[in-house]
Amino acid sequence: MLENFWFNVEYGVNHVLDINAYDHVLFLICLTVPYVFKDWKRIVLLVSMFTLGHTVSLILAAYSIVNANAQLVEFLIPITILIVAVYNVFTAGKGAQKERIGILFFTTLFFGLIHGLGFAREFRILLGDSDNKLVLLLEFALGIELAQVIIVFMVLFLGYLGQTIFRFSKRDWVMVISAVVIGLVIPMLLNSDFLK
C-alpha cells in the first residue's frame, strides 16, 4: 500500500520535472518570477489554484466526462505560457501582480484546467483498470504539488540571488526571465501538430 502511494507520488513529481516535457516548468517560472519570498502566501495560493485546475481536469478525464483533442491541448498549453510571460513583460515593475489578484487566480485556475488536459492521456494509462481512481489521482496530484514547490523555491531563490548578489532590478529580472521563456515557447507553438 505504502509502496503504491510512493510510486504514484513519485510519478507525479517525475511528470512535472521531466526534462523532455518542460512546459509545466515554464508556466511555473512565469507564474513565480514576479514575486519574492515575502509573497509566499500569494504564491502558494496561485500554485494551488493551478494544481486545483489540473486536478479537476484529471478527474473529468479519469471518469470520461471530458475527452479533449490532444493536438489542440498541446497547442493551448504553450499559449497559456506565452500569455503569462507577455503579461509579465508588460507589467514588470508596475505591481500588477498584487492589484489584480482575482483575475490572476481565475486565469491561473483556467490555465490549470488546460494543463491538466495535457496530463489526461498519461494519467489514464497510470489508472489502468483501477477501482481507486480518486486515491490515485490525489497521490499523483500530491507528487505534482511537491514538484511545483521545488520549482517555485528554485525560481524564488534564483531571483533572490539575481536581485541581491548580481544587483538586477526586480523589473529587469522579471523581463529577462519572461523574455527567455517567450523565446522557448515560440518554437513549441510553431512545431505544434495542431498547426500542421
DOFI-239588 format. One line per 5 residues: number of its first residue (from 1); for each residue x, y, z of N, C-alpha, C. Coordinates in pm, 1 decimal. Each point is the difference from the previous one (the first is absolute). Layout:
NUM> X:Y:Z:X:Y:Z:X:Y:Z  ...
***
This chain:
1> 82.9:-119.9:0.0:-82.9:119.9:0.0:87.4:126.4:0.0  94.2:5.8:95.9:88.9:115.3:7.7:88.8:7.0:-124.3  37.6:-117.0:-50.5:82.2:-4.9:-120.7:-76.1:60.0:-119.2  -129.0:-31.6:-12.8:-83.1:57.7:-106.2:-13.5:150.9:17.0  -18.0:42.7:125.8:-12.2:142.6:28.7:123.2:73.8:-49.4
6> 119.2:-48.6:37.9:123.7:67.6:-39.6:20.5:-6.6:-151.0  -39.0:-110.6:-62.3:11.8:-11.9:-145.9:-81.6:109.4:-68.8  -124.4:19.2:43.9:-89.1:98.7:-61.8:47.0:142.4:26.9  48.3:25.2:122.4:52.3:132.5:32.5:124.4:27.8:-85.6  90.0:-97.9:-6.6:121.7:16.2:-79.1:-32.7:16.8:-148.2
11> -103.5:-68.7:-46.0:-43.0:12.9:-139.3:-43.7:144.2:-28.1  -73.3:59.5:93.3:-41.8:139.7:-13.7:118.9:94.6:-0.6  95.7:-23.5:91.6:120.9:83.0:6.1:76.5:-9.5:-131.7  22.4:-122.5:-46.9:76.6:-21.2:-122.7:-70.6:57.1:-122.0  -132.8:-2.9:2.9:-74.4:53.5:-113.4:27.8:149.3:-17.9
16> 5.1:73.0:109.1:25.6:144.4:-5.8:147.3:28.1:-30.4  89.6:-75.4:61.0:143.7:26.9:-13.3:63.6:-68.5:-120.5  -80.8:-60.8:-86.1:49.2:-66.3:-120.8:64.4:104.4:-91.2  127.3:-17.8:-30.0:75.2:97.3:-79.5:-53.7:9.4:-142.6  -64.8:-104.6:-48.6:-54.5:0.3:-135.7:-136.9:65.8:-8.9
21> -63.2:24.0:112.2:-132.6:62.2:2.1:5.3:117.7:96.4  69.0:103.3:-40.9:28.6:111.2:90.9:-105.5:110.3:-3.7  -111.7:-22.2:-67.2:-102.4:104.1:-8.0:-56.0:36.6:137.5  -17.3:-99.7:84.9:-51.7:23.5:135.5:97.9:88.7:78.4  128.0:-29.2:-15.0:104.2:76.8:68.5:-0.3:144.7:-50.4
26> -11.4:18.7:-131.1:-1.7:135.2:-56.0:-118.1:80.4:52.9  -116.1:-64.6:10.3:-117.2:70.7:52.0:24.7:43.2:144.4  54.7:-90.4:80.4:26.6:32.8:140.5:105.0:110.3:13.9  98.4:0.0:-87.9:100.5:106.4:2.1:-68.8:134.9:-22.6  -84.9:6.0:-102.6:-70.2:125.3:-30.6:-93.7:41.1:112.3
31> -63.3:-96.8:61.9:-93.7:28.0:108.4:72.8:55.3:122.2  121.6:-47.3:24.4:74.0:30.9:122.4:95.5:117.9:-12.2  56.5:22.0:-117.5:110.1:95.6:-14.2:-32.7:143.1:46.0  -125.2:47.1:-4.9:-24.8:137.2:48.1:3.9:14.8:152.4  13.1:-111.0:71.7:-11.6:3.9:145.7:133.0:-26.0:68.4
36> 3.2:30.8:131.1:116.2:-28.1:85.1:-48.8:-83.3:119.1  93.4:-45.2:81.5:-34.0:-89.9:110.8:-109.1:55.2:91.6  -0.1:131.4:22.8:-99.6:55.3:93.0:-142.5:-9.8:-54.8  -14.6:-27.7:-131.1:-132.3:-17.8:-61.8:-45.4:-145.4:4.4  54.4:-79.5:89.5:-22.4:-144.6:-1.0:-147.4:-38.6:8.0
41> -82.0:76.0:74.2:-142.5:-36.3:10.4:-68.9:10.2:-135.3  29.0:105.4:-69.9:-59.5:19.9:-132.8:47.3:-108.6:-96.4  128.5:-33.0:6.3:55.7:-103.6:-88.0:-65.3:-134.2:29.5  -13.2:-34.1:128.1:-63.8:-126.3:37.7:-142.5:-4.5:-54.6  -73.2:110.6:11.2:-137.0:3.8:-52.4:-3.1:-16.0:-151.5
46> 88.0:69.6:-69.7:3.5:-10.4:-145.9:34.7:-142.0:-45.0  103.6:-57.2:58.6:41.1:-135.7:-38.0:-109.1:-99.8:36.1  -66.6:21.5:112.6:-110.3:-89.5:39.6:-117.8:10.9:-96.9  -26.4:120.2:-50.2:-106.6:17.2:-99.8:36.2:-75.4:-127.8  126.6:6.9:-36.7:47.1:-71.9:-118.3:-16.4:-150.6:20.2
51> 40.4:-49.0:117.2:-14.4:-142.2:32.3:-146.7:-40.1:0.1  -85.0:81.9:61.7:-142.8:-28.0:2.3:-55.1:-11.5:-141.9  41.3:91.9:-87.4:-45.4:-3.2:-139.1:36.2:-128.6:-69.2  127.0:-40.7:8.3:31.7:-122.7:-73.5:-48.1:-125.1:71.4  -23.0:6.9:129.4:-59.8:-114.8:69.3:-145.1:-19.1:-43.0
56> -73.2:110.1:-13.4:-138.7:-8.3:-48.4:-3.1:-59.6:-140.7  91.8:44.0:-86.7:7.6:-56.2:-135.7:27.1:-149.4:3.2  90.3:-41.8:88.0:31.9:-142.5:10.0:-119.1:-80.6:49.9  -74.5:55.7:94.3:-120.7:-68.2:48.9:-99.0:-16.8:-115.1  -21.8:108.2:-73.7:-94.2:-5.2:-112.4:45.2:-99.9:-106.0
61> 131.1:-5.3:-24.7:52.8:-94.6:-99.0:-4.6:-143.4:52.6  32.5:-18.4:128.1:2.8:-134.8:58.1:-137.3:-65.8:-3.4  -104.1:79.9:18.5:-136.0:-53.3:-1.2:-67.7:18.8:-135.7  80.6:25.9:-104.1:-46.5:14.0:-138.7:-110.2:103.1:-17.4  4.8:105.9:78.6:-97.1:109.3:-13.0:47.2:95.7:-109.4
66> 132.3:15.3:-11.1:59.7:86.7:-101.4:100.8:-81.1:-79.6  -3.5:20.6:-131.3:99.5:-62.0:-86.9:42.6:104.5:-101.8  109.6:68.8:29.0:43.6:112.6:-83.1:90.4:-47.1:-112.8  1.9:78.1:-106.9:88.7:-23.3:-113.0:144.0:22.9:47.3  82.2:-104.6:-2.0:136.8:6.4:53.0:84.6:104.5:-73.1
71> -14.5:9.9:-133.0:78.6:97.1:-76.2:-38.3:143.1:37.1  -128.7:23.8:21.7:-44.9:133.5:40.3:55.0:35.3:137.9  -6.1:-95.2:92.6:50.7:24.2:135.7:149.8:26.8:-4.0  73.5:-78.4:-77.6:144.7:19.1:-10.5:34.8:134.3:-64.2  -91.4:56.6:-77.0:19.1:133.6:-56.2:-35.3:107.7:103.1
76> -106.4:-23.1:77.7:-46.3:98.5:97.0:94.7:15.4:119.0  69.1:-106.4:37.0:90.7:7.0:115.4:109.1:106.3:-21.7  72.0:-0.5:-114.2:97.9:106.7:-20.3:-64.7:138.6:-11.2  -124.7:5.1:-46.9:-70.8:129.2:-6.6:-16.6:55.9:141.7  -34.3:-87.0:96.5:-17.5:46.3:138.2:131.6:54.0:55.0
81> 108.2:-67.7:-32.7:131.9:44.0:46.8:34.6:134.9:-63.1  -25.8:11.5:-129.4:28.8:123.4:-72.1:-79.7:117.7:57.4  -126.8:-23.2:30.4:-84.7:107.0:55.9:57.8:50.2:132.5  37.5:-92.8:88.6:53.1:40.4:130.6:134.6:71.0:-16.0  84.7:-50.9:-89.5:131.4:62.0:-21.2:-14.4:141.3:-57.5
86> -87.5:16.6:-97.5:-21.6:132.6:-59.9:-60.7:94.3:104.1  -92.8:-49.9:79.8:-58.2:80.5:107.6:109.6:48.3:95.2  92.2:-90.3:34.1:111.6:37.6:88.1:85.0:110.6:-61.3  28.4:-12.4:-129.9:84.1:100.0:-67.1:-66.5:137.2:5.1  -129.2:4.0:-27.6:-69.6:129.0:-5.4:-34.2:58.1:137.1
91> 3.2:-82.8:103.4:-35.2:50.4:133.8:117.8:-0.1:96.6  119.0:-36.9:-48.0:118.0:-7.3:87.6:24.1:134.2:68.2  13.5:-6.0:130.7:28.9:120.2:77.1:-119.6:89.2:26.8  -118.6:-41.1:-43.3:-118.6:84.4:17.7:-92.4:-49.4:111.1  35.6:-112.1:63.3:-79.9:-52.4:111.0:-133.2:-59.3:-41.4
96> -16.6:-30.9:-128.2:-128.8:-51.8:-48.7:-33.9:-135.3:61.9  102.1:-78.6:35.3:-25.0:-131.7:58.8:-65.6:11.8:136.8  12.4:116.2:63.3:-61.0:18.3:132.0:-138.3:62.5:-11.0  -22.9:78.9:-104.1:-127.3:69.8:-14.2:-112.1:-90.6:-50.4  26.5:-78.1:-101.1:-104.7:-76.9:-67.3:-1.2:-145.2:45.9
101> -4.1:-19.7:127.0:13.8:-135.3:53.3:-116.0:-90.6:-40.0  -122.4:53.4:-7.4:-114.9:-80.6:-40.4:14.4:-52.2:-141.2  41.6:88.1:-90.3:21.0:-39.9:-139.5:113.4:-101.5:-9.4  107.0:22.7:74.8:113.2:-93.8:-2.1:-41.6:-138.6:48.9  -77.6:-4.5:108.7:-43.6:-129.7:52.1:-91.0:-71.7:-99.2
106> -94.7:72.3:-57.2:-92.9:-60.6:-94.8:74.2:-49.5:-124.0  89.5:82.8:-51.3:77.3:-36.9:-119.4:88.2:-120.6:28.2  64.3:-0.1:116.0:86.7:-112.0:36.9:-80.1:-129.0:12.3  -118.4:6.9:58.2:-88.6:-116.4:10.1:-36.7:-50.0:-139.0  -39.7:91.7:-88.1:-38.7:-37.0:-136.1:117.4:-62.8:-75.2
111> 117.9:61.2:11.9:117.9:-55.2:-66.8:36.6:-136.6:58.6  -25.0:-19.0:130.1:21.2:-130.6:62.0:-89.6:-106.4:-62.0  -123.8:37.7:-31.4:-92.1:-93.3:-67.3:58.8:-45.6:-133.2  55.7:94.1:-74.8:59.5:-33.0:-130.7:121.5:-90.6:17.9  87.8:33.9:94.6:119.5:-82.3:22.9:-39.9:-139.7:47.7
116> -104.6:-8.7:80.2:-48.0:-129.7:46.8:-45.6:-89.5:-113.7  -60.5:59.3:-100.9:-42.1:-78.3:-116.2:121.5:-57.2:-72.6  113.4:69.1:10.3:123.7:-51.8:-57.6:50.9:-122.9:74.2  -31.3:-9.6:129.2:38.3:-117.4:80.6:-95.6:-116.9:-20.3  -119.6:27.6:-51.1:-110.9:-96.2:4.2:33.5:-135.6:-61.3
121> 59.7:-0.4:-119.9:27.5:-126.7:-67.2:96.4:-86.2:82.2  106.6:63.7:46.7:98.9:-73.3:79.4:-60.5:-47.4:132.4  -86.0:83.1:57.0:-62.9:-37.0:126.3:-93.4:-119.8:-18.5  -70.9:-5.7:-112.1:-87.5:-115.6:-27.2:81.1:-129.0:-8.4  120.7:9.2:-56.8:88.3:-116.7:-7.7:39.9:-43.4:141.6
126> 32.9:96.1:84.5:35.2:-29.6:139.6:-115.8:-68.1:71.8  -121.3:47.9:-26.6:-118.2:-56.2:66.5:-25.0:-145.3:-37.2  14.1:-30.7:-127.8:-31.1:-135.1:-46.3:-142.8:-35.5:35.4  -18.5:-115.7:63.2:-133.2:-46.2:41.1:-24.4:23.4:148.7  72.0:90.0:60.1:-9.9:21.1:143.8:-139.2:42.7:44.1
131> -40.2:-51.6:116.9:-127.3:40.1:59.5:18.4:123.4:89.1  123.5:31.1:33.2:30.5:111.8:90.2:46.4:122.8:-77.2  -76.2:41.7:-98.0:41.2:112.1:-84.5:26.3:126.6:81.3  -88.1:28.8:93.4:13.2:123.7:77.1:125.7:-1.7:87.8  28.6:-113.8:62.0:120.0:-12.2:84.0:125.7:17.2:-85.7
136> 2.4:-68.1:-115.2:113.6:13.9:-91.0:17.5:144.7:-44.0  -111.0:64.0:-29.4:3.8:138.9:-43.0:57.8:90.3:107.7  -42.8:-18.5:123.4:50.0:82.8:110.5:148.7:-23.1:23.7  43.6:-125.0:-12.0:142.5:-30.4:17.2:82.1:63.2:-112.4  -49.6:-12.0:-122.5:65.5:59.9:-115.8:5.0:152.1:16.2
141> -111.4:59.9:43.5:-7.3:145.2:20.2:96.7:44.9:110.1  15.4:-81.3:102.8:95.5:31.8:106.2:142.0:4.7:-56.6  32.1:-95.6:-85.3:131.5:-0.1:-65.1:20.6:122.8:-86.1  -103.9:39.0:-73.9:7.4:120.7:-81.8:23.0:121.9:88.5  -73.3:7.5:109.8:13.3:115.0:91.4:141.0:6.3:59.2
146> 55.9:-114.8:37.6:136.7:-2.2:54.4:100.7:50.4:-103.1  -15.3:-45.5:-124.7:89.9:45.0:-106.2:-14.7:150.1:-22.2  -123.9:48.4:7.7:-23.8:142.7:-18.7:64.6:81.7:110.7  -3.3:-50.5:122.1:64.1:69.4:112.0:150.8:10.7:-25.5  59.7:-105.6:-50.8:143.5:-0.3:-31.9:30.1:107.7:-105.2
151> -81.0:3.0:-106.7:22.6:96.7:-107.9:-17.7:142.9:50.8  -109.0:22.4:73.5:-27.9:134.2:52.5:113.8:46.0:91.1  47.2:-88.6:87.0:110.7:35.7:89.4:124.5:37.1:-81.3  29.0:-80.1:-103.7:118.1:27.5:-83.2:-12.0:135.7:-69.2  -118.5:31.4:-53.0:-20.3:128.4:-68.3:18.2:115.3:98.6
156> -59.2:-13.9:118.8:12.8:105.0:101.8:145.3:15.3:46.0  67.6:-112.5:18.1:139.2:2.7:44.6:89.6:64.4:-105.4  -18.5:-38.7:-127.6:79.6:60.0:-107.5:-32.3:148.8:-13.8  -126.7:35.2:19.3:-38.5:141.3:-2.0:67.3:77.1:112.0  5.6:-62.2:116.4:67.5:62.5:115.0:147.3:23.0:-31.3
161> 65.8:-103.3:-54.4:142.1:13.3:-36.2:19.1:107.4:-106.5  -84.5:-5.0:-103.5:12.0:96.1:-109.0:-19.9:142.9:45.2  -91.5:20.4:94.7:-32.7:135.8:43.3:88.5:50.7:113.3  60.9:-89.6:77.8:85.1:46.2:109.9:148.2:-6.3:-35.9  44.9:-112.5:-51.7:142.7:-15.3:-30.5:37.0:68.1:-131.7
166> -81.2:-24.3:-103.8:32.7:54.8:-132.2:-67.4:134.4:-26.3  -77.6:47.3:96.5:-59.9:134.2:-2.4:-94.0:27.3:-118.7  -67.4:-104.7:-49.9:-106.7:22.4:-97.5:-112.7:73.6:70.8  -61.9:93.5:-67.8:-122.0:57.7:58.4:-109.0:-105.9:-16.3  -100.7:6.4:84.1:-108.7:-97.9:-9.0:-64.1:6.4:-138.4
171> -19.9:120.9:-50.3:-61.1:19.4:-132.0:82.8:-68.9:-108.5  131.1:21.5:0.6:87.4:-60.8:-100.6:0.4:-152.1:11.6  2.9:-50.2:123.0:-1.0:-143.9:23.4:-125.4:-63.0:-61.9  -114.7:59.0:29.4:-126.5:-52.5:-52.1:-1.6:5.9:-152.6  45.8:111.0:-55.6:-1.6:15.3:-145.8:94.4:-97.8:-69.5
176> 119.4:-16.4:53.8:97.7:-89.7:-63.0:-48.2:-144.5:5.3  -41.9:-46.1:118.1:-44.8:-138.9:13.6:-123.4:-25.3:-86.6  -92.9:93.7:-0.7:-121.3:-15.9:-81.3:33.6:-0.2:-148.4  95.4:83.6:-41.8:42.0:2.9:-140.5:66.2:-131.8:-40.5  79.8:-57.7:89.9:61.9:-130.2:-27.4:-108.7:-106.3:-18.1
181> -100.7:2.6:86.7:-110.5:-96.2:-11.0:-73.3:18.6:-132.8  -23.4:124.2:-39.4:-65.0:26.4:-128.9:83.2:-60.3:-113.4  130.5:17.2:8.6:88.9:-57.9:-101.0:-5.9:-152.0:-5.8  -26.5:-63.7:112.6:-11.3:-146.8:3.8:-137.8:-47.6:-44.9  -101.3:81.9:21.9:-138.0:-41.2:-29.6:-34.3:15.6:-147.8
186> 52.3:101.3:-64.4:-35.1:23.8:-141.2:30.8:-122.1:-87.8  118.0:-64.6:13.4:22.6:-121.8:-80.0:-99.9:-112.4:34.0  -41.6:-8.7:125.9:-99.4:-101.2:37.1:-129.9:23.4:-77.5  -37.5:126.2:-13.0:-122.3:33.7:-74.2:17.1:-28.5:-147.7  111.6:41.0:-56.2:22.8:-17.4:-143.8:11.5:-146.4:-39.7
191> 48.5:-83.7:91.5:14.0:-143.4:-28.5:-122.8:-81.5:39.2  -104.6:65.8:42.9:-120.2:-69.6:44.6:-65.8:-76.2:-114.0  -41.9:-122.6:27.1:-71.0:-81.4:-98.6:-133.4:63.5:-37.7  -54.7:80.5:89.3:-128.9:64.5:-25.2:7.4:95.6:-118.4  116.1:61.2:-21.9:17.2:95.4:-109.6:35.6:-67.0:-132.8
196> 27.2:-129.3:4.3:43.1:-69.3:-122.2:-117.0:-60.9:-74.1
***
